[in-house]
């Protein structure tokens, strides 16, 4: 059993190899088209969430009016990372996230428009009780539809 956390460079290298195998060597084995983003995507969103917190003076705040950085939009357009795919051409996305001191994967399913958290260290019982997971997921559940809207996912998608 490993005793040290993998850093973002190690995780991104593993993701790169996985994507190369999936998309180039054995595409016939996969029924769904999947885009796997790198660790930087979630880190950018974390930073963005700090910047777009509502001012205590303002009484209303529309998240949909937040300016989305080009870095984030490039992921949805397929320009980042080097193995990226445009989101309107895929069925699912896998997003590595650093939650609660370890890496997990968030899986937005674009066919069902759902998100699932995959965490090998949590039991189902613990996960159901934990409001921490809801808080951690709220960043993605609130920003993901806005990112899709900004890159015209709903117009470009063939679904």
C-alpha positions, 0 to 999 in steps of 0.5 A, a space after each residue: 500500500 502506498 505511503 505517499 500521495 501522488 502529486 499532480 504531475 504524476 497523476 497527469 502523466 498517468 491520465 495522459 497514458 490512459 487517454 492515449 491507450 483509450 483513444 489511439 490503441 483500443 477505441 473499439 473496446 469503449 462504448 462511450 467517448 470519455 474526456 479525462 481532464 488533468 488535475 489543473 482543471 479542478 485547481 483552476 475552479 477552486 481558485 475561481 471560486 475564491 474570486 467570485 464569492 459574493 460581496 457582503 455589501 451586495 444582496 444578490 449575486 448571479 453566478 451565471 454572470 461570473 466571468 469564466 477564464 479562457 483556461 477553463 473554457 479551453 477544457 470544454 472546447 477540447 484545447 486543454 490538456 493536450 489529450 482533451 476532447 470537445 465536451 460536445 463530442 463526448 458522453 462523459 468527463 472524468 475530473 480528478 479532484 483533491 478532496 479531504 486530503 486525497 484524490 477522488 474522481 468526479 464523473 459528469 455523465 453528459 447523456 444523463 446530465 448527472 454527476 457521480 463522486 468516485 472515492 475509494 476511501 469512503 464507504 457508502 454509509 459514510 458518504 451518505 452521512 457526509 455533508 462535506 461531500 455535498 459542499 465539495 461537489 457544490 463547486 462543480 455542480 454550480 460551475 459545470 452548467 455555466 461552463 457548458 453554456 459559455 462554450 455553447 455546449 447545448 447548441 453544439 451537442 448532438 443530443 
